[in-house]
């Protein structure tokens, strides 16, 4: 820097001037950086959390330690990205034209959301000076500052005494990511990466969800149905290695179909809860437009399960509709076909309207291997549902059989709402709440009579009424 014809170096002794980055790297490595090898590797943005955990582990244990320096880029470097080679060059192009090169700055961190509300502090860019054997200098940087959508890969430059040492460290990082992937075994959904969400796990690509704890006794299905579903799902997962050794395919798909509120989604969530080692990829709503990305992550994180709710929204029979979603249907079928048989990915599709599904999806072995109807609960299942939804309440109903009969044609969702509403009617009478016959009667009247057909339809029980075939013999 010059000021009134004087150079700063003429005013301050050399031993008091701040050291530039090149000097610090040279002192750390113990030799001229220009004589050392640099190995570069890219990591996709969704791996940011994995990369940070690997760096923390590999630079802080087994006799290693490190210091992290922030990088403040020069004018040209802010546009093109500063590499480690730029830092150790004797003079940058920018310095020749008076714009200045990169210099030490503040280390910036981003708190990324992981599962169960955890947050991980990730370095956005910085120079790691790593002590140990061998000594290393590592620059973590953005792939390109020109990518304003924030989807550019992360890049690390590793400087070591030899190319082999740098490559070994990168392989150690990759091995660590493969072994300790923070996404494996979790419930995730893919979000639109074109609109990055700050702090979102997976660099604005993957979103964590809590896996609901659903026990087997909470699944109320007709005798034998749940066992048949488990045989195609949890049992295959349990014996996957033996089946693979025997040349049996692991890729499979099931379709759960039935009226709304019968328990299709809850059954899928039970399967997710029962197979804790399996990564679960959820596809709902807008996520149906991200089928390819979802299947990519399922392959990467296998064993995995892909749950696609209301698949009829994208998989309606092509002869019965316009082709506005045809590309999504083709994408889904291509992805299911593209998985090799030994890829342990389970597809669980749900629909309320199996009659309109595209035959090429629903009637072709290898895509959907088994379809299971989840019916409206019969009398025995309704009795069990009343028991399930009575938990936490004191229930003193003298004749529960009457309400079991009156709910003929009701879905599980209807019975759950019936018990909730009965508790509301009972709340003014006592604390703790005691549900009696009259409270259930009032709740039934409000839902079936006052609520009308729309309320019944919303709860998947449009055929429910006070008169039914089950009452004919009464």
Secondary structure, DSSP 8 states (H G I E B T S, - for coil): -EETTEEHHHHS-GGGS---HHHHHHHHHTS-GGGSEEEEEEE-GGGHHHHHHHHHHHHHSTT-EEEEEEEE--HHHHHH---HHHHHSSS-HHHHTTS---EEE--EEEEEE-GGG-EEEEEEEEEEEEESSS-EEEEEEES-TT-TTS---EEEEEEESSHHHHHHHHHHHHHHHHHS-TTTTSEEEE--TTS--TT-HHHHTEEEE------GGG---STTHHHHHHHHTHHHHHTHHHHHHTT----EEEEEE-STTSSHHHHHHHHHHH-TTSEEEEE-GGGGGGHHHHHHHHHHT-SEEEEETTGGGT-B-TTSS-STTHHHHHHHHHHHHHS-TTS-EEEEEEES-GGGB-HHHHTSTTT--EEEE-----HHHHHHHHHHHTTTSEEE-S-HHHHHHHTTT--HHHHHHHHHHHHHHHHTT-SS-EEEHHHHHHHHIIIIIISHHHHHHHTT-TT--S--GGGTT-
